[in-house]
């Protein structure tokens, strides 16, 4: 009887020890998984080996490069070498500069407190499909994701600045610009696959969008006929660079068309139907001698 009670006590003791060990192992794994944040081909890899980071001198760091051997799907840690990651380096200003993420990367997720995407962070990254930003993002620099394969992007409220040609030459079909973006004066997404209302981008100053001033059209595989919405009064230079349309119908509200609206070189054989009298819109043929211009408002 005494031996039976002792065996039962031992079993309870073993069970309690087992539970404690399991809890300790789970806690240890969670801590390990928090600090080692990048998985490459099933192997856990230290962030210190995957990223080159420069110290900004204020406890934050700037990503200078990424090692593709760590895998094509990247989650940027919140901290590397005890530095909070807030930026990627600017690369377009230096002809010898290597882009931050090499070709072969397919997706990148940034996390708080990341704030600034530098120039040419992605440059001709043809396999890139998706980039995810945190709510801490404030600046997307010019040419930040340039001539890459980007298909999907979400810009959180809080972004204040988007530089010129930030998304030029990608495969985006939609692009919603947050209300928090203060100024857009130059096209940010030319030569994409933008559809419908997303094809047109408008001038924005101090957070107010001016839908009478068209600064960009972003569907490089557009239909043969492009209809510019009524209400547009002004069209910026380079607004239709690289467009594939053969005929563009301008509204009766148009008053100003800036030089080089098709960029350079000018497309040959394009037909413009402008619903105004010829003397009502200045500057034709806008440094584009190959155009066929029909002034339908003269009729």
ROBA-315066 format. One record per atom (N, C-alpha, C): x, y, z. Coordinates in steps of 0.001 Angstrom, whole numbers, plus 500000, padded with zeros to 6 digits. Each point is the difference from the previous one (the first is absolute). Layout:
N
XYZ
...
This chain:
299
500830498804500000
499170501196500000
500870501253500000
501010499980500875
500925501128500096
500779500185498701
500460498861499432
500750500070498745
499121500520498861
498710499663499997
499087500462498944
499814501497500047
499864500553501247
499864501456500119
501270500706499534
501140499392500311
501277500597499602
500139500037498481
499577498898499353
500084499964498535
499094501063499387
498809500189500598
499083501007499463
500580501407500163
500642500248501155
500640501305500219
501126500242498998
500780498940499744
501098500133499040
499473500327498604
498912499348499628
499413500265498680
499550501448499893
499366500517501068
499567501396499990
501202500937499883
501061499658500755
501206500815499955
500609500016498607
500087498815499385
500537499917498635
499156500808499037
498698499960500156
499092500728499104
500209501508500133
500131500473501269
500232501429500233
501324500431499380
501037499181500186
501310500318499415
499912500055498484
499251499055499427
499822499969498542
499338501281499496
498942500443500679
499288501228499604
500925501206500091
500787500067501102
500925501130500159
501033500027498886
500523498834499653
500990499918498921
499407500432498673
498756499592499733
499352500389498750
499804501500499933
499610500611501117
499823501457500032
501313500726499754
501060499507500628
501311500620499806
500467499885498563
499761498837499391
500398499813498602
499213500924499085
498698500172500268
499170500879499164
500461501439500124
500286500424501243
500462501374500212
501337500229499324
500871499003500085
501309500119499357
499894500101498503
499095499198499413
499804500051498549
499444501340499572
499037500538500794
499419501300499658
501061501081500014
500857499965501028
501075501000500061
500957499841498840
500330498766499680
500889499718498870
499377500484498703
498720499755499840
499320500359498755
499842501499499866
499944500721501149
499890501447499955
501303500630499535
501112499464500485
501299500578499680
500530499551498652
499641498813499589
500440499494498704
498795500049499084
499910501042499190
498740500321499343
499932499605498548
501044499519499428
500007499754498570
500167498525499710
499119499470499146
500083498595499640
500397499881498544
501014499216499695
500463499835498628
500065498516499678
499104499577499084
499996498603499555
499941499029501183
499187500370501007
499787499119501133
501044500115501081
501060500778499793
501050500139501000
499872501353500690
500116500009501319
499945501260500727
501341500714499857
499922501283499583
501215500755499705
500013501276500835
501139500378500523
500132501222500782
499875501220499103
499199501031500401
499898501232499209
501354500660499773
500905499869500980
501319500628499863
500751499483498782
499696498782499577
500672499408498848
499287500312498689
498766500466500089
499199500233498795
500012501447499532
500178500934500933
499912501423499685
501312500705500352
500377500958499141
501054500943500342
499323501289500437
500354500491501175
499318501161500579
501026501056500394
499668501274499728
500843501101500453
499325500687501182
500824500431500943
499521500638501225
499715501471499720
498774500453500294
499630501399499777
500444500910501140
500533499413501068
500512500791501104
498978500401501040
498764499553499834
498954500365500958
499233498773500495
500640498860499888
499339498764500413
499213499335498894
500023500613498802
499296499416498858
501004499573498935
499543499167499070
500874499510498954
499371500092498625
500857500042498980
499584500036498597
500483498731499313
499078499294499333
500380498789499275
500752500387498734
501192499435499835
500818500278498827
499937498866498982
499815498755500464
499942498879499068
499364498783500667
499599499071499150
499388498749500455
500631498848499228
500225498897500691
500610498813499397
498902499059499513
499925499795498692
498953499169499415
500061498556500485
501153499562500486
500113498644500537
499087499774501204
499524501096500585
499090499890501140
498555499779499572
499728499993498705
498660499679499524
499338501130499240
499048499674499111
499350501004499157
498850500744500674
499425499429501066
498900500644500721
500566500602501287
500057501318500038
500752500696501045
499056500668500996
500244499774501271
499376500772501069
501112500760500708
499983501303499865
501059500826500590
499759500095501506
500966499625500822
499824500062501457
499825501436500484
499376500143501143
499873501337500594
501362500514500478
500875499064500423
501339500373500438
501033499052499408
501142500561499634
501156499216499571
501222500591500695
500783499146500638
501173500459500759
499609501085501005
498818499813500585
499467500907501018
499678501391499453
499865500129498679
499609501266499378
498585499872499455
499131500946500340
498643500011499466
500061500363498525
499436499171499146
500108500204498548
498936500989499537
500469501164499500
499086501065499584
500117500373498530
501075499577499313
500231500466498630
500653498921499144
499903500203498677
500906499343499059
500831501097499344
501197499651499571
500926501013499480
499495500581498676
500448501219499703
499783500616498690
501033499459499031
499530499594498819
500932499357499072
500036500647498622
498961500727499610
499954500558498640
501037501084499775
500439500657501067
500930501120499852
501425499556499697
500254498715500093
501356499478499809
499966498926498920
500624500266498867
499934499077498866
500590498637500314
500910499945500970
500610498729500367
499299499305501147
498876500550500443
499306499486501170
499246498713499675
500155498994500847
499239498763499868
498644500176500665
498950499563499329
498668500089500601
499970499231501317
499087500371500880
499948499404501338
499610498525499915
498942499713499232
499517498620499877
500334499473498602
500744498911499910
500408499476498690
498830499369499245
500172499874498704
498991499313499201
499897498555500471
498776499504500089
499743498683500565
499114500085501222
499994501168500650
499077500242501105
498586500128499439
499034499300500605
498622500015499496
499053500821500862
500285500120501293
499148500818500860
500825500523501169
499631501204500464
500668500603501151
498949500608500914
500084499679501276
499118500574501016
500844500805500977
499694501303500076
500652500867500977
499110500096501241
500611500267501156
499256500080501252
500296501312500722
499093500392500929
500277501153500848
501363499801500663
500850501023500068
499740501430499763
500502500498498639
499941499193498965
500542500381498693
499285501240499470
500788500996499489
499437501291499607
500275500410498561
501175499661499456
500419500584498721
500537498941499051
499372499905498818
500492499132498938
500884500839499090
501286499685499945
500958500814499262
499886499860498492
500688500867499277
499993499968498539
500586498686499495
499367499445498986
500471498766499347
500239498855500984
499192499936501054
500062498837500894
499767498727499190
499043500068499084
499754498923499033
500232500587498612
500912499420499248
500302500517498663
500145498815499060
499064499882499083
499973498877499052
499967498663500733
499205499956501064
499745498744500730
498806499318499326
500259499308498931
498927499488499144
499155498920500673
500530499341501032
499247498945500675
499225500507501209
500145501269500319
499280500580501124
498507500075499694
499154499521500922
498553500015499810
499271500854501032
500532500042501216
499223500623501083
500928500679500998
499584501194500459
500691500704501075
498950500443501021
500271499732501275
499071500352501076
500672501011500921
499269501102500289
500536501049500857
499221500080501315
500650500455501074
499313500204501279
499367501390500072
499234500226501040
499349501302500183
501004501107500311
501230499637500349
501033500991500315
500610500633498751
499707499483498808
500606500513498762
499616501462499776
500997500817499642
499757501424499744
500467500449498616
501097499436499494
500586500499498747
500302498843499048
499552500145498747
500416499115498912
500760500881499019
501272499774499887
500858500889499217
499817499777498500
500537500904499207
499895499898498554
500640498703499501
499365499388499002
500500498775499379
500228498875501024
499234499998501068
500223499024501076
499775498563499544
498955499789499208
499730498661499446
499903500193498490
501130499892499328
500151500484498629
500214498841499031
499114499923499020
500087498984498950
500222498604500598
499077499629500852
500015498678500615
498700499282499652
499765498852500623
498821499205499656
498839500190500945
500033501072500811
499022500206501062
498568499919499490
499188499126500644
498601499817499634
499055500498501086
500484500063501222
499111500313501118
500718500872501018
499313501091500404
500556500868501029
498852500703500704
500140500141501317
499029500746500798
500747501111500717
499534501233499806
500635501151500632
499150500428501190
500532499908501219
499201500326501182
499788501498500164
498904500370500670
499824501387500391
501163500382500911
500488501204499821
501172500451500739
501163500306499084
499994499401498797
501028500337499014
499820501472499611
501092500750500037
499924501432499729
500624500397498667
500951499224499517
500745500400498801
500241498805499086
499687500178498713
500315498996498982
500757500718498892
501220499552499721
500854500676499036
499644499696498557
500597500762499100
499757499850498563
500343498593499533
499126499449499173
500224498692499379
500265498898501026
499421500144501183
500258499042501082
499647498571499615
498951499831499172
499549498659499608
500035499808498480
500842500724499322
500014499955498536
500398498620499471
499277499549498970
500395498807499270
499794498692500727
498923499901500794
499672498752500678
498770499358499358
499372499061500715
498823499307499476
498773500222500877
499919501172500619
498863500326500842
498740500189499162
498871499489500501
498711500227499341
499142500988500779
500366500274501250
499303501007500798
500997500655500947
499736501237500342
500876500734500906
499181501077500691
499729499791501273
499234500971500790
500973500860500793
499915501312499819
500893500930500680
499319500489501280
500616499799501169
499375500430501257
499767501505500048
498989500395500749
499705501423500151
501109500739500721
500829499271500740
501073500629500765
501142500512499124
500075499538498737
501055500475499099
499729501465499668
500976500852500283
499772501439499898
500108500521498579
501085499617499291
500255500592498685
500352498933498972
499347500076498836
500391499205498838
499997500949498812
501181500314499521
500117500977498915
500525499373498707
500545498787500098
500536499292498843
499449498583500040
499814499401498826
499426498654499942
500832499019500828
499314499162500772
500689499053500873
499909498569499503
499131499728499021
499764498600499616
499798499832498503
500836500648499206
499908499838498555
500372498573499598
499496499586498841
500392498729499388
499723498804500912
498801499970500547
499510498852500732
498862499366499208
499165499221500677
498832499376499378
498734500490500690
500039501243500481
498890500547500771
498718500033499181
498892499663500653
498721499855499317
498985501005500526
499013500332499144
498878500826500413
500421501323500588
499361500363501126
500290501286500634
501449500094500473
500632498849500259
501381500016500472
500964500390498880
499533499980498764
500870500368498883
500402501470500058
499129500831500571
500230501440500024
500481500455501379
501036500853499995
500487500567501248
500009501519499909
499659500621501116
499743501428500010
500960500747500924
500187501254499678
500841500893500791
499444500109501425
500914499990500994
499577500147501390
500937500972500698
499410500949500730
500792500991500720
499399500211501382
500852499913501028
499567500152501386
498839499068500341
500067498797499465
499002498985500305
498711500095499215
499908500975499102
498767500191499224
500247499581498558
499202499050499515
500141499508498631
499223500886499045
500657500385498906
499376500848498983
499650499139498793
498756499593499900
499592499091498934
499771500702498670
500364501273499922
499981500675498703
501388499995499354
501021499555500751
501378500039499515
500529498567499951
500109499461498803
500461498627499792
501522499990499855
500685499226500866
501469499960499923
500517498644499528
499123498996499889
500504498700499577
498905499042499577
500372499127499070
499131498920499547
500839498732500004
499515498952500675
500886498881500292
499629498653499443
499360499940498841
499703498689499423
500756499844498694
501143499311500053
500826499864498798
499383499023499000
499060499156500458
499292499085499098
498544500429499860
499805501321499870
498649500539499979
499271499641498706
498681500218499966
499248499749498776
500410500954498883
499526499713498811
500356500849498858
499524501435500178
498918500173500755
499433501340500199
500041500353501485
500555501171500313
500028500505501372
499081501208500074
499054499969500937
499089501121500195
500373500738501278
500503501218499849
500350500815501161
498714500559500604
499833499872501313
498740500405500633
499684501486499813
498703500316499908
499551501387500019
500406500628501329
500302501270499950
500428500723501190
501497500262500018
500754499242499205
501442500222499898
500244501282499211
500750500938500600
500325501251499309
501470500087499608
500860499248500704
501441500118499775
500648498621500027
500969499796499095
500722498728499936
501498500294500042
500711499315500906
501416500267500239
500890499361498942
501228500511499905
501017499379499143
500231498555500444
500239499123499036
500304498589500225
498822499199500567
498821500588500037
498855499296500598
499678498708499272
500246499960498689
499653498812499213
501236499298499430
501129500103500697
501200499328499510
499760498490499951
500421499402498898
499922498553499865
498621499435499784
499000500852499816
498650499486499825
499876499190498717
499175498960500066
499800499156498827
498771500359499189
499236500979500479
498780500387499292
500290500604498648
499094499795499065
500168500550498648
499168501259499792
498923500138500790
499136501173499907
499694500500501400
500115501315500194
499655500601501286
498943501065499764
498900499878500732
498916500975499920
500089500947501181
500187501285499707
500112501020501035
498641500640500244
499706500417501242
498683500565500314
499880501454499571
498777500488500051
499739501395499619
500531500973501049
500371499484501161
500478500872501080
501492500308499901
500735499340499119
501453500153499944
500390501402499542
500961500609500705
500492501327499616
501516500038499852
500710499117500700
501459500054499994
500585498602499845
500840499835498977
500746498758499800
501473500385499937
500799499464500930
501409500371500071
500824499234498955
501141500577499648
500904499351499048
500422498620500498
500315499140499036
500517498659500289
499027499158500844
498720500103499718
499064499175500781
500205498507499714
500636499670498877
500281498598499689
501450499637500280
500738500907500630
501402499728500268
500804500050498722
501071499227499978
500865499946498822
500584498588499899
500067499439498802
499521500586498747
498481499998499916
499498500862499149
498556500132499832
499464498838499168
498875499390500404
499426498909499214
499457500494498670
500244499253498948
499530500395498675
498590499467499757
499204500809499271
498690499539499557
498895500074501033
500260500559501175
498945500103501006
499011501085499613
498707499708500229
498923500930499642
499451500639501269
499939501329500004
499405500741501104
498729500672499524
498894499677500638
498732500677499735
499735500952501157
500073501297499715
499890501007501052
498714500782499798
499119499915500981
498680500615499881
500053501484500354
500883500702499312
500135501455500153
500363500598498655
499840501319499880
500504500703498837
501524500070500079
500664500031498836
501454499930499975
500657501106500799
499431501205499961
500626501120500696
499702499999501507
499233499027500482
499653499949501425
501034499249500825
500873499233499344
501038499235500688
501328500313499323
500941500535500752
501257500449499400
501029498890499953
501006500184499126
501193499177500031
500071498852499029
498916499694499282
500034498855499075
501113500194498983
500710498935499616
499795498578500360
500811499524501207
500382500902500893
500633499623501271
501277499170499812
500832500438499062
501267499321499691
499775498541499596
498939499795499263
499679498643499547
499410500106498592
500879500125499004
499563500277498634
499274498843499335
500093498786500559
499351498859499376
498537499836500353
499451500930500789
498604499884500421
499030500378498886
498819499384500041
498864500433499186
499001500631500961
499783501313499875
499151500721500937
498711500442499305
498873499563500550
498691500404499492
499341500913501014
499766501255499590
499380500976500888
498491499939499775
499349499122500745
498565499779499745
499141501156500489
500546500854500862
499249501157500453
499855501078498953
500740499885498899
499876500960498903
498741499772499174
499401498820500165
498842499652499159
498736500684500488
